[in-house]
Amino acid sequence: MAILGCNTQLFVGHSLDETLPLIVEAGYETIDLFSQPVVPLNYPFIQLGRSSSYYTDLKRKISLFGLNVGSLSGSFGIEIGSPEFDRVVEVCHMMGLPAIAIESAGLSDNDEAFSWMLNAVNRSSLLAAQAEIKIMIKPYFGKSVYSLETTTKFTQSVDSDWVGINFDASQLWFAEPELDPIESLDRLKDFVCCFSLRDCRRGQMPTLDDQQIPGQGDIEFESLAEFASDISNISMAMLDLHSTPHRSLDDLRKWLDQSIQYLQPIFDQS
């Protein structure tokens, strides 16, 4: 059974001290720790370029809430494949994190951009593999890896031991509304290592309101969870809601509660 977690990106604008209690009280067991460039009026959950003790203390702080860190996302705004990305891998290694989660980059339907993305991932995965860190790529509409076809093509040219797919049915369904998400999952099952859980209406981009809450859109998460129960390499199912910065903590807590009330029975049965 995949462990239910929550992406901290939802809480941009709030501090980690405000965020962690809400996540654990709602019943989630792990987090995706969102990293971002430091910008005014935001509280970075994790900072780049700090001492090893900073990262050790940060992981300990999170664990004191009873939470694990399943992955680091956002990569501090650093482009994968660049020499600077090595610093992202180093941070994950110091914290003992198993994975880095990033969205696809590059323009869609552009051979040159696709080749760049593929080469960038393969380049960065060499160092990540040495640190036993997996890079999880989320197909994303408008980017070079965004559809079942481009994702399948991508997986054929990477080391599946250290590069996997973060399966987001909302993005793949928006790209190809005629394609059942179960069919996409079936085709990609050997490469999927994580679920991103965000709902949407068929053929529509996920929104920033209540419609993205699992159970409020058209994605059949129960069928996906049942199918995924036989895929041994899926270890996490991460709630991946998005919000405008500084949304009230009361609103965000309601989203967490509503989501887990729908998702927990589904994943407990799978």
C-alpha positions in Angstrom: 0.0 0.0 0.0 1.3 3.4 -0.9 1.9 5.8 2.0 -0.3 8.9 1.9 1.7 12.1 2.0 1.3 15.8 1.3 3.3 18.3 -0.8 4.3 21.3 1.3 4.1 23.5 -1.9 0.4 24.0 -0.9 1.6 26.1 2.1 3.8 28.6 0.3 3.7 31.8 2.3 3.4 30.0 5.6 6.3 28.8 7.8 7.2 25.2 8.3 6.3 25.5 12.0 2.7 26.4 10.9 2.6 23.8 8.1 3.8 20.6 9.8 1.2 20.4 12.6 -1.6 20.7 10.1 -0.3 17.9 7.9 0.3 15.5 10.8 -3.0 16.3 12.5 -4.9 15.6 9.3 -3.4 12.1 9.2 -0.7 12.2 6.5 2.5 10.3 7.2 5.1 11.8 4.8 5.8 15.0 3.0 7.3 16.2 -0.2 9.5 19.1 1.0 9.1 22.0 -1.4 12.2 24.0 -2.1 12.1 27.4 -3.9 14.3 30.4 -4.5 14.1 32.8 -1.6 11.6 35.6 -2.4 10.2 38.4 -0.3 7.2 37.7 2.0 7.7 33.9 1.7 9.1 31.5 4.3 11.4 29.0 2.6 10.9 25.5 4.0 14.5 24.6 3.2 17.5 26.8 2.2 20.4 26.0 -0.2 24.0 26.4 0.8 23.7 25.8 4.5 25.9 23.6 6.7 25.4 19.9 7.1 24.1 20.5 10.7 21.4 22.7 9.3 20.0 19.8 7.2 20.4 17.3 9.9 18.5 19.5 12.3 15.8 20.2 9.7 15.2 16.5 9.2 15.1 15.9 12.9 12.6 18.7 13.3 10.3 17.1 10.8 10.7 13.7 12.3 9.7 15.1 15.7 6.3 15.7 14.2 6.1 12.0 13.3 6.6 12.8 9.6 9.1 11.4 7.0 10.4 13.3 4.1 9.7 11.2 1.0 11.2 13.6 -1.6 12.5 17.1 -2.2 10.7 19.1 -5.0 11.2 22.4 -6.6 15.0 22.0 -6.8 15.5 25.5 -5.5 14.7 26.8 -9.0 17.9 25.2 -10.3 17.7 23.7 -13.8 18.3 19.9 -14.0 21.4 19.0 -15.9 23.2 22.1 -14.9 26.4 22.0 -12.7 24.4 23.8 -10.0 22.0 20.8 -9.8 24.7 18.9 -8.1 24.1 21.1 -5.1 20.5 19.8 -5.0 21.7 16.2 -5.0 24.1 17.1 -2.2 21.3 18.5 0.0 19.2 15.4 -0.5 22.2 13.2 0.3 23.0 15.2 3.6 19.3 14.7 4.6 19.2 11.1 3.6 16.3 11.7 1.2 15.4 8.9 -1.3 14.1 11.1 -4.2 14.1 14.4 -6.0 10.7 15.3 -7.6 10.7 17.7 -10.5 8.3 18.6 -13.3 9.3 18.1 -16.9 11.0 21.1 -18.6 11.4 22.1 -22.2 8.8 23.0 -24.8 6.2 20.4 -25.9 6.4 18.8 -29.4 9.9 20.1 -29.9 12.5 17.4 -30.7 15.4 19.6 -29.6 13.8 20.4 -26.3 12.9 16.8 -25.7 16.6 15.7 -26.4 17.8 18.5 -24.0 15.4 17.3 -21.3 16.5 13.6 -21.7 20.2 14.5 -21.7 19.8 16.8 -18.6 18.0 14.1 -16.6 20.5 11.4 -17.6 23.4 13.7 -16.7 22.0 14.6 -13.3 20.9 11.0 -12.5 24.5 9.8 -12.7 25.5 11.7 -9.6 22.1 11.0 -8.0 22.6 7.3 -8.5 25.9 7.5 -6.6 24.1 8.9 -3.7 21.2 6.4 -4.1 18.7 9.1 -4.9 16.0 8.6 -7.4 14.9 11.4 -9.8 11.1 11.4 -10.3 9.8 13.2 -13.3 6.3 14.5 -13.5 4.9 14.8 -17.0 3.4 18.3 -17.4 1.2 19.8 -20.0 3.1 22.2 -22.3 6.5 20.7 -21.5 8.6 18.2 -23.4 7.3 15.2 -21.4 3.6 15.7 -21.1 1.6 12.9 -22.7 1.5 9.1 -22.7 3.5 9.0 -25.9 6.3 11.4 -24.8 6.5 9.8 -21.4 6.8 6.4 -22.9 9.5 7.7 -25.2 11.3 9.3 -22.3 11.3 6.1 -20.2 12.9 4.1 -23.0 16.1 6.2 -22.7 16.7 6.5 -19.0 18.0 4.2 -16.2 14.8 3.1 -14.6 16.7 2.2 -11.4 17.3 5.9 -10.7 14.8 7.7 -12.9 11.1 7.2 -12.4 7.7 8.7 -13.2 5.7 10.7 -10.8 2.2 9.9 -12.1 -0.2 12.8 -12.2 -3.5 11.7 -13.8 -4.7 15.3 -14.0 -1.9 16.4 -16.2 -1.9 13.3 -18.5 -5.7 13.5 -18.8 -5.6 17.2 -19.7 -3.1 16.4 -22.4 -5.2 13.5 -23.8 -8.9 13.7 -22.6 -9.8 10.7 -24.7 -7.3 8.4 -22.9 -8.4 6.6 -19.7 -5.9 7.3 -16.9 -5.9 3.6 -16.1 -4.6 2.9 -19.6 -1.8 5.4 -19.1 -0.9 3.9 -15.7 -0.9 0.4 -17.2 1.4 1.5 -20.0 3.8 3.2 -17.6 3.5 0.9 -14.6 7.1 -0.3 -14.8 8.4 3.2 -14.3 5.9 4.8 -11.9 7.3 5.3 -8.4 4.9 7.9 -7.0 1.4 9.2 -7.4 0.5 12.9 -7.4 -3.1 13.2 -6.2 -5.0 16.2 -7.7 -8.4 16.1 -9.2 -9.8 17.8 -12.3 -12.6 17.8 -14.8 -12.0 15.7 -17.9 -10.2 17.7 -20.5 -9.7 20.7 -18.2 -6.5 22.0 -16.5 -6.5 21.5 -12.7 -7.8 24.6 -10.9 -6.7 26.4 -7.7 -10.0 25.9 -6.0 -12.0 23.1 -4.4 -12.4 21.2 -7.7 -8.8 20.0 -7.4 -9.6 18.1 -4.2 -9.7 14.4 -4.8 -13.3 13.3 -5.1 -14.5 16.7 -6.4 -13.5 16.2 -10.1 -13.8 13.4 -12.6 -10.7 11.2 -11.9 -11.6 7.8 -10.6 -9.0 7.5 -7.8 -10.5 4.3 -6.5 -9.8 2.5 -9.7 -6.3 4.0 -9.9 -5.5 2.9 -6.4 -6.9 -0.6 -7.0 -4.8 -1.0 -10.1 -1.7 0.5 -8.4 -1.9 -2.0 -5.5 -0.2 -4.5 -7.8 2.6 -2.2 -8.7 5.4 -2.9 -6.2 7.6 0.2 -7.1 4.9 2.7 -6.1 5.8 3.7 -2.5 4.1 7.1 -2.1 0.8 8.8 -3.0 1.3 12.5 -2.5 -1.5 15.0 -2.2 -0.4 17.7 -4.6 -2.9 20.5 -4.3 -1.9 24.0 -5.4 -3.0 27.4 -4.0 -2.4 31.0 -4.3 0.3 32.1 -1.8 -0.8 33.0 1.8 -4.3 31.3 1.6 -5.6 31.0 5.1 -4.4 28.1 7.2 -8.1 27.3 8.0 -8.9 26.9 4.4 -5.8 24.7 3.7 -6.6 22.5 6.7 -10.1 22.0 5.3 -8.6 20.9 2.0 -6.3 18.4 3.8 -9.2 17.0 5.9 -11.5 16.6 2.9 -8.8 15.0 0.8 -7.8 12.4 3.3 -11.3 11.5 4.3 -11.8 10.6 0.6 -8.4 9.0 0.0 -7.7 7.0 3.2 -10.4 4.4 2.7 -9.4 4.0 -0.9 -5.8 3.4 -0.2 -6.5 1.3 2.9 -8.5 -1.1 0.7 -5.9 -1.3 -2.1 
